[in-house]
């Protein structure tokens, strides 16, 4: 993969999710689907989308005539400080948002099948490239997207959220495969319904995903009575971009209340939210961030870390960050007084592991008190050497720390670690830690490293130093299905390729006539290839002949006999006009 300056900054745990764009696997029919959608988008969205849409297509290197190549996009995207990578379908929400924080668009490499042209339940390159990319050319919106990524990637998920993500990914993969049996889709839908019915109170990730859905994916902007489209889900859905602006879809002013409105990813939305402008999006997001454990910490933050059952970080008021899987918090007088992790843990400061305090040192976990010590008006973290001596703490000597909570630490002080004038860590040997009658640490367990800080000021998902921690996203075992086309469909794709070659390389009346005869004889429900032939005839001013008349009559009959194709064909004919 060709890296631009933006991609070179990506941490390795995100690069694990990146795949090579399978560009040579796109069929000529795939390119025809792309052309049809993009030509309709430009014709319609130029009238109803946010003003930056058309200019954004140019700035981001999105071609109208063929599926964009990631290499070409990245050479252009770097000019506005962004990049794009290909991934396999849905990736974990936290990873998706972390990519955004690094100014990287995540693009699902596959393209929807022709029977899902107007709406697809799965992410695809039309949605990602034609939907997300153009609007980031607007600086205010790009800033919002980056900020959303920074906040969203720190939001806590619940254990049920991870299960729900797997079920949604599985269902979208099945629905995107035109050869999946209805029975398998039904079973996947039932499983997702069962998970949703028992998912419990919404997590931070669920709430912020709602905000993401109603803005980044399905947002409207401007006047409530006559809004314009900026959400990628609408910009890439030629069916829903039209229906979204109709009166039967309720339009609601966008506020923080949108976080409580869920969504169904597999169907069209019954209501949409309208923001007056892009700065308002950031204002609402800041309101949400003010409620997060990221900015509040405390007991609630630690409990969210425990409930996630995944790697998380809590930060003491001294600045020390503890990263690991949190399994316990001791609470006294509604405040945390002792916390514990199990398994690999790191101690960090400002997002970097402290030397000697990586997972190799804290491989079995970590425990430490939180709170004030007794008989001192000076917080322990702010004490200088004289203050420590005054309370009997001298390096190399045995001492006892009494916390107001009742936690007691007794041991020989071995090391004091300070950062920016604050004590962040004390290390003891031959140490015993107790809370009332409970023993929390025994001398036989080795060196006792004690975090210093009166409060937990922040808690967030993931490790403070991802690379140092060795963070890796689990690569989904179930891959997006590689479509195995029948022999008949492979023949159809060859016809599409012949038509494409005529368009790209000049006249070929004989080829078009031969292709049309084969379509008419063997593919009686085919509608897009005939439109492609008509487009070439119009371009070469070869209309008015028997070939055009025959195709138009065929399409007219198809509209009468196949009502579900009526809109697709009618709109295709309007493009020719």
Secondary structure, 3 states (H helix, E strand, C coil): CCCCCCHHHCCHHHHCCCECCCHHHCCHHHHHHHHHHHHHHHHHHHHHECCCHHHHHHHCCCCCCCCCCHHHHHHHHHHHCCEEEEECCCCCHHHHHHHHHCCEEEEECCCCCHHHCCCCCCCCHHHHHHHHHHHCCCHHHHHHHHHHHHHHCCCCCCHHHHHHHHHHHHHHHHHHCCCCCHHHHHHHHHHHHHHHHCCCCCCHHHHHHHHHHHHHHCCEEEECCEEEECCHHHHCCCCHHHHCCCCCCEEEECCHHHHHCCCCCCCCCCEEEEECCHHHHHHHHHHHHCCCHHHHCHHHHHHHHHHHCCCEEEEECCCEEEEEEEEEEEEECCEEEEEEEEEEEEEEECCEECCCCCCCCCCCEEEEECCCECCCCCCHHHCCHHHHHHCCCCCCCEEEEEECCCEEEEEEEEEEEEECCEEEEEEEEEEEEEECCEEEECHHHCCEEEECCCCEEEEEECCCCHHHHCCCCCCCCCCCCCCCCCHHHHHHHHHHHHHHHHHHHCCCHHHHHHHHHHHHHHCCCCCHHHHHHHHHHHHCCCCCCHHHHHHHHHHHHHHHHCHHHHHHHHHHHHHHC
